[in-house]
Amino acid sequence: MKKYRWGIIGTGRIARQFAAALKGCADAELYAVGSRSIGKAESFAAEFGFERSYGSYAELAEDDNIDIIYIATPMASHYEDSLLCIKNGRNVLCEKSIALNSTQLSEMIAAAGDKGVFFMEAMWTKCRPTFLKALEWIKNGCIGDVKYIKADFCNLMPYNENDRTFIYECGGGALLDLGVYPITFAAAILGDEPDEIISYAHMAHKVDMSNSITLKYGDSVAVLQSGFEVQNTNRALIAGDKGAIVLGDWFHCTTQAWLYDADMNEIEYSEIPVDVNGYEYEIYEAHRCLSAGMKESSLVPLSSTAAVMRIMDKCRRDWGMYYPGETPDQLAK
């Protein structure tokens, strides 16, 4: 079995969860971790069993022994950190949201193409077996034509001025942190290019604390919410003219999905436990692509990632929400 040597940039909460998933993948080798602090890198490496630790991102990006790098830094750093790795010829799996805006993402995609490396957003939802089961039901016509989607990702999180989730300079706010998931979910089912985007945001501390987004596709509609101000069940409904699908805790898609007929009688139930903690499925997909010599994923294609970014750009433009140094012309209209 070929093993893929992984590097990780960043040592925060998500990096820790990803490293735990790597340990559970037989064809993954925990090779190197990079941090701006050599102490943090060495501590992280010792805890998870990485072979090497680096006190700078540049040192890690320059290591020719690495097969692929996972980027787990704050949103505002994804552009710079991805380009650093790509320009050093590294394959990259970058945590969502993959960039701040469409201009950044276009440059990242172009650079990956120029260097001939694999590049993918770490959108775990699209790689999870339960989500793929729901897509299978839709493809097989089990619910007919999809007419309505309701997907929320709202978690009650008290404001913390030191949490990057709320920090304007770090690319904070509900949209890029949480909203990217229901938007991706809806676009994967109804299409990358909605006919109309209607949105509202409650702004505080220069970022959106909560938002509501409606995507219209002809006579079909997706109603999406995300935010930090209330706790929601975070289930999802996909309704067609012949039936419906309900996903339990759809963001995690940990185990459960229900298929109903037009009268909401249950006709099938799916429960697929995770192998490790859920992050392993994007690792499996990255390995599959690398093994096949693919430069992008068919489950998480760059064109769809770019389409979701355009939707988020449109929302932020409507809200007048721009990050430090960002200009309106960097956001898609």
C-alpha positions in Angstrom: 0.0 0.0 0.0 1.3 3.4 -1.0 1.4 5.8 1.9 1.0 9.6 1.4 3.1 11.8 3.5 1.1 14.6 5.0 2.1 18.0 6.2 -0.1 20.3 8.3 0.1 24.1 8.5 -1.5 25.3 11.7 -1.9 23.6 15.1 -5.4 24.8 16.2 -8.6 22.9 16.9 -9.4 21.8 13.3 -5.8 20.8 12.7 -6.0 18.5 15.8 -9.2 16.9 14.5 -7.7 16.4 11.1 -4.5 14.9 12.6 -6.6 12.5 14.6 -8.3 11.4 11.3 -4.9 11.0 9.6 -3.9 8.6 12.4 -6.9 6.4 11.5 -6.1 6.2 7.8 -3.8 3.3 7.0 -2.4 4.9 3.8 -1.6 8.2 5.5 1.8 9.1 7.1 1.9 11.9 9.6 5.1 13.4 8.3 5.5 17.1 9.2 3.7 20.0 11.0 4.4 23.7 10.6 3.7 26.5 13.0 4.9 30.1 13.5 6.1 28.8 16.9 8.6 25.9 16.9 7.4 25.1 20.4 3.8 24.6 19.3 5.0 22.6 16.2 7.1 20.3 18.4 4.3 19.8 20.9 1.8 19.0 18.2 4.2 16.6 16.5 4.9 14.8 19.7 1.2 14.4 20.6 0.1 13.0 17.2 3.3 11.3 16.1 4.6 13.5 13.2 8.1 12.8 12.2 9.2 16.5 11.7 8.2 19.9 13.0 9.0 23.3 11.6 8.9 26.8 13.1 7.7 28.4 9.9 5.3 27.6 7.1 8.0 28.3 4.5 10.2 25.6 5.9 7.4 23.0 5.7 6.4 24.1 2.2 10.0 23.6 1.0 10.2 20.0 2.2 10.3 17.9 -1.0 9.3 14.8 1.0 5.8 16.0 1.5 3.1 14.6 -0.8 0.3 16.9 0.3 -0.3 19.7 2.8 -3.4 20.4 4.8 -3.9 24.1 5.6 -5.7 24.8 8.8 -5.0 28.4 9.4 -7.7 31.2 9.9 -9.7 32.1 6.7 -7.7 35.4 6.1 -4.5 33.4 5.8 -5.7 30.7 3.3 -4.8 32.7 0.2 -1.2 33.4 1.3 -0.6 30.0 2.8 -2.0 28.1 -0.2 0.0 30.1 -2.6 3.2 29.5 -0.6 2.6 25.7 -0.8 1.5 25.7 -4.4 4.4 27.7 -5.6 6.7 25.2 -3.9 5.1 22.5 -5.9 3.0 21.0 -3.1 -0.4 19.4 -3.5 -2.9 21.3 -1.2 -6.1 20.5 0.7 -7.2 23.8 2.2 -9.8 24.2 4.9 -13.0 26.1 4.1 -13.7 28.8 3.3 -10.9 28.3 0.9 -10.4 32.1 0.4 -11.9 35.4 1.3 -13.2 36.3 -2.2 -13.4 35.2 -5.8 -10.3 37.2 -6.9 -8.1 35.4 -4.3 -9.6 32.0 -5.3 -9.1 32.6 -9.0 -5.4 33.3 -8.4 -5.1 30.2 -6.3 -6.7 28.0 -8.9 -4.5 29.5 -11.7 -1.4 29.0 -9.6 -2.3 25.3 -9.0 -2.8 24.9 -12.7 0.5 26.5 -13.6 2.4 24.3 -11.1 0.4 21.1 -12.0 -0.5 20.3 -8.4 -3.7 18.9 -6.8 -5.8 21.6 -5.1 -9.1 21.0 -3.2 -11.2 22.7 -0.6 -11.6 20.6 2.5 -15.4 20.5 2.3 -16.1 17.4 4.3 -19.8 17.4 3.7 -19.5 16.6 0.0 -17.3 13.6 0.8 -19.4 12.1 3.6 -21.3 8.8 2.9 -24.6 10.1 4.2 -24.6 13.1 1.9 -23.6 10.8 -1.0 -26.5 8.5 -0.1 -28.9 11.5 -0.3 -27.5 12.4 -3.7 -28.0 8.8 -4.8 -31.6 8.9 -3.8 -32.1 12.2 -5.7 -30.3 10.8 -8.8 -32.4 7.7 -8.8 -35.6 9.8 -8.9 -36.8 8.8 -5.4 -38.2 12.2 -4.6 -38.8 13.4 -8.1 -37.8 17.0 -9.0 -36.3 18.9 -6.1 -38.4 21.9 -5.3 -37.3 23.1 -1.9 -34.3 22.8 0.4 -34.1 24.0 4.0 -30.6 23.9 5.6 -29.4 25.7 8.7 -26.1 25.8 10.5 -26.7 27.9 13.6 -24.7 27.3 16.8 -25.1 29.5 19.9 -21.6 30.9 20.6 -21.1 33.8 23.1 -19.0 36.6 21.6 -15.3 36.3 22.4 -13.1 39.1 21.1 -10.1 36.7 21.1 -11.8 33.9 19.0 -10.9 34.1 15.3 -14.5 33.2 14.5 -15.5 36.8 15.5 -12.3 38.6 14.5 -12.8 40.9 11.4 -9.1 40.8 10.6 -9.1 36.9 10.5 -12.0 36.7 8.1 -14.5 36.2 10.8 -18.3 36.1 10.7 -20.9 33.5 10.2 -21.0 33.4 6.4 -17.5 32.2 5.7 -17.3 30.0 8.8 -20.8 28.4 8.8 -22.8 29.7 5.9 -20.5 28.1 3.4 -21.9 24.7 4.4 -25.6 25.2 3.6 -24.7 27.1 0.5 -22.5 24.3 -0.7 -25.2 21.8 0.3 -27.9 23.6 -1.8 -25.6 24.3 -4.8 -24.6 20.6 -5.0 -28.3 19.7 -5.4 -29.9 22.6 -7.3 -26.8 23.9 -9.2 -23.9 26.2 -9.1 -25.7 29.2 -10.6 -28.9 30.4 -8.9 -31.1 32.7 -10.8 -31.5 35.0 -7.8 -29.7 35.5 -4.4 -31.6 37.3 -1.7 -29.9 37.7 1.7 -30.0 39.5 5.0 -27.3 39.7 7.8 -27.3 41.0 11.4 -23.9 42.8 11.7 -21.9 43.4 14.8 -18.1 43.9 15.4 -17.7 44.5 11.6 -18.9 40.9 10.7 -22.1 39.1 10.2 -23.3 37.4 13.5 -26.1 35.7 11.7 -27.6 35.6 8.2 -30.4 34.3 6.1 -30.0 33.5 2.4 -32.5 32.5 -0.2 -31.3 31.0 -3.5 -33.9 30.8 -6.3 -33.6 28.4 -9.2 -36.5 28.7 -11.6 -39.4 27.3 -9.6 -37.1 25.7 -7.0 -35.8 27.5 -3.9 -33.2 26.9 -1.1 -33.7 28.7 2.2 -30.5 28.8 4.3 -29.5 30.2 7.7 -26.3 30.4 9.6 -25.1 32.2 12.7 -23.8 32.3 16.2 -26.8 33.9 18.0 -29.2 31.0 18.4 -28.9 27.2 18.6 -30.7 25.2 15.9 -31.3 21.5 15.3 -29.2 21.9 12.1 -31.2 19.3 10.2 -31.8 19.6 6.5 -34.8 18.9 4.3 -34.7 18.2 0.6 -38.3 18.2 -0.8 -39.3 17.0 -4.2 -42.6 16.6 -6.0 -42.6 12.8 -5.2 -41.0 12.7 -1.7 -38.5 14.1 0.6 -35.2 13.5 2.3 -34.3 14.5 5.9 -30.7 14.5 7.1 -30.1 14.5 10.8 -27.5 17.0 11.9 -26.7 17.4 8.2 -23.5 19.4 8.8 -21.8 16.4 10.4 -23.9 13.9 8.3 -22.6 11.5 11.0 -25.0 8.7 10.5 -28.6 9.3 9.6 -30.8 10.0 6.6 -34.5 9.3 6.0 -36.3 8.9 2.7 -40.0 9.7 2.6 -42.7 9.4 -0.1 -45.0 12.3 -1.1 -47.2 11.6 2.0 -44.2 11.7 4.3 -44.3 8.0 4.9 -40.8 6.6 5.7 -39.7 4.3 2.9 -36.0 4.0 3.6 -33.6 4.7 6.4 -29.8 5.0 6.1 -27.4 4.9 9.0 -23.7 5.0 8.2 -21.3 5.4 11.2 -18.1 7.3 10.6 -14.8 5.4 10.4 -12.9 7.8 12.6 -14.3 11.3 13.2 -15.6 12.3 9.8 -12.5 14.1 8.5 -11.2 10.9 7.1 -13.5 11.1 4.0 -11.8 14.1 2.6 -8.5 12.4 3.2 -9.8 9.3 1.3 -10.9 11.6 -1.5 -7.5 13.3 -1.7 -5.7 10.0 -1.7 -8.0 8.7 -4.5 -7.2 11.8 -6.6 -3.5 11.6 -6.0 -3.4 7.9 -6.8 -5.2 8.5 -10.1 -3.0 11.5 -11.0 -6.0 13.9 -10.8 -5.4 17.6 -10.2 -8.8 18.3 -8.7 -11.6 16.3 -7.1 -14.7 15.2 -8.8 -16.6 15.2 -5.5 -15.4 18.7 -4.7 -14.6 20.3 -8.1 -12.9 23.7 -8.1 -15.7 25.1 -10.4 -18.2 24.4 -7.7 -16.0 25.8 -5.0 -15.7 29.0 -7.1 -19.4 29.1 -7.6 -20.1 29.0 -3.9 -17.5 31.8 -3.4 -19.4 33.9 -5.9 -22.6 33.5 -4.0 -20.9 34.5 -0.7 -19.3 37.5 -2.5 -22.7 38.6 -3.7 -24.1 38.4 -0.1 -21.2 40.3 1.4 -21.4 43.0 -1.3 -25.1 43.4 -0.5 -24.3 43.8 3.2 -21.4 46.1 2.6 -19.1 43.7 4.5 -15.5 43.9 3.3 -12.4 42.6 5.1 -9.2 44.7 5.8 -7.5 45.7 2.5 -10.3 44.2 0.4 -11.9 46.3 -2.3 -15.4 45.9 -3.8 -14.0 44.9 -7.2 -12.5 41.7 -5.6 -16.0 40.4 -4.9 -18.1 38.9 -7.6 -21.3 40.8 -8.4 
